[in-house]
């Protein structure tokens, strides 16, 4: 719908390089997998790429403020894939995926199942574990439990991955909506270069570019759908009277 309207010279707004993209299970269907395919294990894991190397701070901030960037991060890695590695202490700390985790008694065994270089994965996990510091682990808040001497650093929830069995999820990017959207005014009426379209209003994700620039906070999509849905409905109802 968005492409069709833009092809009809509806005015666009927003950044075409930005999107709401979450990390989903690699076994999810190509379309419409839903929230049950989203993986929320990242803050309590070590995330590696196909070279078995970490590439971003898994504990940068609370998950509602960071889950929507991980799809984009994964998309930037080789073959658009990454792997979250956790141990038995963390398996119950997040909303489970609809798919069961990959499981092994050793890091090497996990690496074999994932098709990773087992020596490289072992070195990454050992290096991460060596950088973990003493402190109180608080999974429901920013605990400042950070690594030292590890690049990239993990700035919260950094505790060694040492308790078998070990688990992994394959991460793939899942796009919910783009930040390029239809331009609307304060009444949710869609705009063209010649002004407002007489009989067209928009709400929610299709006009997200009118509101969002960068970043995302959990629930914001529902918020713009609710607020602009009411405005759009009011405008459309008044038009047909």
C-alpha positions in Angstrom: 0.0 0.0 0.0 2.8 2.4 0.9 4.7 1.8 -2.3 1.5 2.2 -4.4 0.6 5.5 -2.8 4.2 6.8 -3.2 4.1 5.8 -6.8 1.0 8.0 -7.1 3.0 11.0 -6.0 1.8 11.1 -2.4 4.3 13.1 -0.5 6.7 11.0 1.6 8.5 11.9 4.8 11.1 10.2 7.0 14.4 8.4 6.7 14.4 5.5 4.2 17.4 4.0 5.9 15.7 3.7 9.3 13.1 1.1 10.3 11.6 -0.8 13.2 13.5 -4.0 12.9 13.7 -6.6 15.7 15.8 -9.7 16.0 13.6 -12.7 15.3 14.2 -16.5 15.4 15.9 -17.7 12.2 13.2 -20.4 11.9 10.4 -17.9 11.7 8.2 -17.7 8.5 9.2 -15.1 6.0 6.0 -13.1 6.5 3.7 -12.4 9.5 5.5 -14.5 12.1 4.2 -12.2 14.9 5.6 -11.2 18.2 6.1 -14.9 19.3 9.1 -15.1 16.9 10.8 -12.1 18.5 13.9 -13.0 20.6 14.2 -11.2 23.9 17.3 -13.1 25.2 19.8 -10.6 23.9 20.4 -8.6 27.2 21.4 -11.8 29.0 23.4 -13.3 26.2 26.6 -13.0 24.2 25.7 -12.3 20.6 28.1 -13.4 17.9 28.2 -13.2 14.1 29.2 -16.0 11.6 32.8 -15.4 12.5 31.9 -16.2 16.2 32.8 -12.6 17.1 30.8 -10.2 19.3 29.9 -6.9 17.5 27.7 -4.8 19.8 26.9 -4.1 23.5 24.2 -6.6 24.4 23.5 -4.7 27.7 23.4 -1.2 26.4 20.1 -0.2 27.9 16.8 -1.7 29.1 15.2 -4.0 26.5 12.1 -1.9 25.7 14.5 0.9 24.5 16.8 -1.4 22.5 14.9 -4.4 21.1 13.9 -2.4 17.9 17.6 -1.8 16.9 18.7 -5.4 16.9 17.2 -6.3 13.6 19.2 -3.6 12.0 22.4 -4.6 13.8 21.9 -8.2 12.6 21.2 -7.1 9.1 24.6 -5.4 8.9 26.4 -8.6 9.7 27.6 -11.3 7.3 24.7 -13.1 5.7 22.4 -11.1 8.0 22.6 -13.6 10.8 23.8 -13.7 14.4 23.6 -16.1 17.3 22.7 -15.4 20.9 24.5 -17.7 23.4 23.3 -18.1 27.0 23.7 -20.6 29.8 21.2 -22.4 32.1 21.1 -19.5 34.6 19.5 -17.1 32.0 17.1 -19.4 30.1 14.1 -18.4 32.2 14.8 -14.6 32.3 13.0 -13.6 29.1 9.8 -14.3 27.2 10.4 -17.6 25.4 10.3 -17.9 21.6 7.7 -20.1 19.9 10.7 -22.2 18.9 12.8 -24.1 21.4 16.5 -23.1 21.8 19.4 -25.1 20.4 21.0 -26.9 23.3 24.3 -28.5 24.1 26.4 -29.5 27.1 29.5 -27.7 25.9 30.2 -24.4 24.0 32.0 -26.5 21.4 28.9 -28.7 20.9 26.8 -25.6 20.6 29.2 -24.2 18.0 29.0 -27.4 15.9 25.2 -27.2 15.8 25.3 -23.6 14.8 27.9 -24.2 12.1 30.4 -21.9 13.7 34.2 -22.3 14.1 34.2 -24.0 17.5 37.7 -22.7 18.4 36.7 -19.1 17.6 33.5 -19.4 19.6 35.3 -20.9 22.6 37.9 -18.0 22.4 35.1 -15.4 22.3 33.2 -16.9 25.3 36.4 -17.4 27.3 37.4 -13.8 26.6 34.0 -12.5 27.6 34.0 -14.6 30.7 37.4 -13.3 31.7 36.2 -9.7 31.4 33.2 -10.2 33.7 33.5 -8.5 37.1 32.2 -9.3 40.5 28.9 -7.6 41.4 25.2 -8.1 41.9 23.2 -9.2 38.9 19.9 -7.5 38.7 18.0 -8.7 35.6 15.0 -6.3 35.9 17.1 -3.1 36.0 20.3 -1.5 34.7 22.7 -3.1 37.1 26.0 -1.6 35.9 27.5 -5.1 35.9 29.9 -4.5 33.1 32.9 -6.2 31.4 36.4 -4.9 31.6 39.0 -5.1 28.9 36.5 -6.6 26.4 35.6 -5.0 23.0 32.8 -4.2 22.6 32.1 -3.8 26.3 28.9 -5.2 27.8 27.7 -2.5 30.1 24.9 -4.2 32.0 24.0 -7.8 33.0 27.5 -9.1 32.1 28.0 -12.4 33.9 30.1 -15.4 32.8 28.5 -18.0 30.6 29.6 -21.1 32.4 26.6 -23.1 33.6 25.6 -26.0 31.3 23.5 -26.8 29.5 24.2 -24.0 27.0 21.6 -22.6 24.7 21.5 -20.6 21.5 19.1 -18.9 19.2 19.8 -17.9 15.6 18.9 -14.3 15.1 17.6 -12.8 11.8 16.3 -9.3 11.1 12.5 -8.9 11.2 11.1 -5.6 9.8 7.9 -4.4 11.3 7.7 -1.0 9.5 10.0 1.6 7.8 10.5 5.1 9.0 9.7 6.3 5.5 6.0 6.9 5.3 3.2 9.1 4.1 3.3 12.8 5.1 0.2 13.8 7.1 -0.8 17.0 8.7 -2.0 17.5 12.3 -5.4 16.1 11.4 -3.9 12.9 9.9 -4.8 14.0 6.4 -2.4 12.8 3.7 -0.4 15.4 1.8 0.8 15.7 -1.8 2.9 18.4 -3.4 -0.3 20.3 -4.2 -1.6 20.1 -0.7 -4.0 17.9 1.3 -5.7 14.9 -0.5 -9.4 15.6 -0.1 -10.5 12.1 0.8 -7.4 10.4 2.3 -6.2 10.0 5.9 -3.6 7.7 7.4 -2.7 6.4 10.8 -0.2 4.1 12.4 2.8 2.5 10.8 2.1 3.8 7.2 2.7 7.4 8.4 5.3 6.7 11.1 7.8 8.8 9.2 5.7 11.9 10.1 6.5 11.2 13.8 9.6 9.0 14.1 13.2 10.1 13.2 15.5 7.6 14.9 15.1 5.2 17.8 12.0 3.5 19.2 10.3 3.0 22.5 8.1 0.0 23.1 4.5 0.7 22.4 5.1 3.8 20.2 3.6 2.0 17.2 0.3 1.4 19.1 0.4 5.0 20.3 0.5 6.6 16.9 -2.1 4.1 15.6 -4.4 5.1 18.4 -3.9 8.9 18.3 -3.8 9.3 14.6 -6.5 6.6 14.1 -8.9 8.8 16.1 -7.9 11.9 14.2 -8.2 10.1 10.8 -11.5 8.6 11.7 -12.9 11.9 12.7 -11.7 13.5 9.5 -13.1 10.8 7.3 -16.4 10.8 9.1 -16.8 14.5 8.7 -15.9 14.2 5.0 -18.7 11.7 4.2 -21.4 13.6 6.1 
